[in-house]
Amino acid sequence: MSGSTEGGSTSEARSRLLNKATEIFYSEGIHSVGIDRITSEAQVTRATLYRHFSGKESLILAYLDQADRAIRGQVDAIARAGGRSPADRVRDVARSIVEGIRSPGFRGCAFLNAVAEYPDRDHPVHRAVLAHRQWFLDTVTDLLAQTGDAPAEAAGRQFVMLRDGAMAAGCLFDPQLISETFLDGVEGILRARTAPEPA
């Protein structure tokens, strides 16, 4: 589409809406924010919003999809990186999480925050969160499987649980300390994966 809306193309208006919704949903929560505030701060009309999104739920799902794509791109790039050992790729994923925790304005995991507001497992928002988490668990488990011969399912779950704890604690306590604790935990998982079998 190339028509003009609120001083720009319709795709620009959609980007403004999604970027503003992302900013507000992440910093303040989802339920507390209404459509009127988003359209006002994005400087578009309600009609423009409904031209791009069927309603608030559609906008929330687009927000989560954008976050999902960003994380997938980052982790997939790490997983495909040449010249890195399997253990180093796991460490690189952990470091990318730490970078988020240490970033200005960090408010925890967007997906954990969203699912706390949408506890119904049948709700599309809840399902979107579960799909993202399943992908992340599968990806981390696959990376860990390359670091040793033992099955990696338990190690993958441990990594995700450590990550969840770090993301929750990272906006409540000293991000540096939380980051160091998380990275130490990941090293513990890797050591357990490469430890020799007892005789």
C-alpha positions in Angstrom: 0.0 0.0 0.0 1.3 3.4 -0.8 -1.6 5.7 0.2 -1.0 8.6 2.5 -2.2 8.3 6.1 -1.5 10.9 8.9 1.4 12.4 6.8 3.0 9.1 5.7 2.3 5.9 3.9 0.0 3.3 5.5 3.0 1.1 6.2 4.6 4.0 8.1 1.4 4.4 10.1 1.4 0.7 10.9 5.0 0.9 12.0 4.3 3.9 14.2 1.3 2.0 15.8 3.3 -1.1 16.4 6.4 0.7 17.7 4.3 2.8 20.1 2.3 -0.2 21.3 5.6 -2.1 21.8 7.0 0.7 23.9 3.9 1.1 26.1 3.0 -2.6 26.4 6.5 -3.5 27.5 7.1 -0.6 29.9 3.6 -0.4 31.4 1.8 -3.7 30.7 -0.9 -4.6 28.3 -4.3 -4.5 30.1 -3.6 -1.0 31.5 -3.2 0.6 28.0 -6.2 1.5 25.8 -6.4 1.9 22.1 -7.1 5.7 22.4 -3.7 6.2 24.1 -1.8 4.2 21.5 -3.5 6.0 18.6 -2.9 9.4 20.2 0.8 8.8 20.9 1.3 7.2 17.5 -0.4 10.2 16.0 -2.9 8.2 13.9 -6.7 7.9 13.9 -8.7 4.9 15.3 -9.7 4.3 11.7 -6.1 3.9 10.7 -5.5 1.4 13.5 -8.5 -0.7 12.4 -7.2 -0.6 8.9 -4.1 -2.4 10.0 -5.2 -4.4 13.0 -8.6 -5.9 13.7 -8.4 -4.7 17.3 -6.3 -4.5 20.4 -5.8 -8.3 20.5 -4.4 -8.2 17.0 -2.0 -5.4 18.0 -0.9 -7.4 21.0 -0.2 -10.5 18.8 1.8 -8.3 16.4 3.8 -7.0 19.3 4.7 -10.5 20.5 5.3 -11.6 16.9 7.8 -8.8 16.4 9.6 -9.7 19.7 9.6 -13.4 18.7 11.1 -12.6 15.3 13.8 -10.5 16.8 14.8 -13.1 19.3 14.7 -15.9 16.7 16.9 -13.9 14.4 19.5 -13.2 17.1 19.6 -16.8 18.4 19.5 -18.3 14.9 22.5 -16.1 13.9 24.4 -17.4 16.9 23.5 -21.0 16.2 24.8 -20.7 12.6 27.9 -18.8 13.5 31.0 -20.4 12.1 34.2 -20.9 14.0 32.5 -21.3 17.3 32.5 -24.5 19.4 29.0 -25.8 20.4 29.7 -24.7 24.0 30.7 -21.2 22.9 27.4 -21.0 20.9 25.5 -21.8 24.1 27.6 -19.2 25.9 26.8 -16.7 23.2 23.1 -17.2 23.6 23.5 -16.7 27.3 25.5 -13.5 26.7 22.7 -12.2 24.4 20.3 -12.7 27.2 22.6 -10.8 29.6 22.9 -7.9 27.1 19.1 -7.5 27.4 19.1 -7.7 31.1 21.8 -5.0 31.3 20.1 -2.7 28.7 18.4 0.6 29.8 14.7 0.3 30.4 14.8 -3.5 30.9 11.5 -4.7 32.4 11.8 -8.4 32.2 10.7 -10.9 29.6 8.0 -9.6 27.3 6.6 -13.1 27.0 6.5 -13.8 30.7 5.0 -10.4 31.3 2.3 -11.0 28.7 1.4 -14.5 29.9 0.9 -13.2 33.4 -1.8 -11.0 32.0 -3.4 -13.7 29.9 -3.5 -16.9 32.1 -6.1 -18.7 30.0 -4.2 -21.3 28.0 -6.8 -21.1 25.2 -6.3 -17.4 24.6 -4.4 -16.5 21.5 -1.9 -14.4 23.5 -1.2 -17.3 25.8 -0.8 -19.6 22.9 1.6 -17.2 21.2 3.8 -17.2 24.3 3.8 -21.0 24.6 4.8 -21.3 20.9 7.7 -18.9 21.4 8.9 -20.7 24.5 8.7 -24.1 22.9 10.8 -22.8 20.0 13.4 -21.4 22.5 13.5 -24.6 24.5 13.9 -26.7 21.4 16.6 -24.5 20.1 18.6 -24.4 23.3 18.2 -28.1 23.7 19.6 -28.7 20.2 22.6 -26.5 20.9 23.3 -28.2 24.2 23.0 -31.7 22.5 26.0 -30.7 20.5 28.1 -30.2 23.6 28.1 -33.8 24.8 26.8 -37.3 24.2 24.2 -37.5 27.0 20.5 -36.6 26.3 20.1 -32.8 26.5 16.5 -32.4 27.4 17.1 -31.8 31.1 19.9 -29.4 30.4 17.7 -27.5 28.0 15.0 -27.2 30.7 17.6 -26.0 33.2 18.9 -23.4 30.8 15.4 -22.0 30.2 14.6 -22.0 33.9 17.8 -20.2 34.7 17.0 -17.7 31.9 13.4 -17.2 33.3 14.8 -16.5 36.8 17.4 -14.1 35.4 14.8 -12.2 33.4 12.5 -11.9 36.4 15.2 -10.9 38.8 17.1 -8.6 36.4 14.5 -5.9 36.7 14.2 -6.3 40.5 17.9 -6.5 41.7 21.3 -5.5 40.5 21.4 -6.5 36.8 25.2 -7.0 36.9 24.9 -9.5 39.8 22.0 -11.3 38.2 23.9 -11.5 34.9 27.0 -13.0 36.6 24.8 -15.5 38.5 23.0 -16.6 35.3 26.3 -17.0 33.3 27.8 -19.0 36.2 24.7 -21.3 36.1 25.1 -21.8 32.3 28.7 -22.7 32.9 27.5 -25.3 35.4 25.2 -26.8 32.8 28.1 -27.0 30.3 30.5 -28.6 32.8 27.9 -31.2 33.7 27.5 -31.9 29.9 31.2 -32.5 29.4 32.1 -34.2 32.7 33.5 -37.7 32.3 31.3 -40.6 33.3 32.1 -42.0 36.7 34.1 -45.2 36.5 
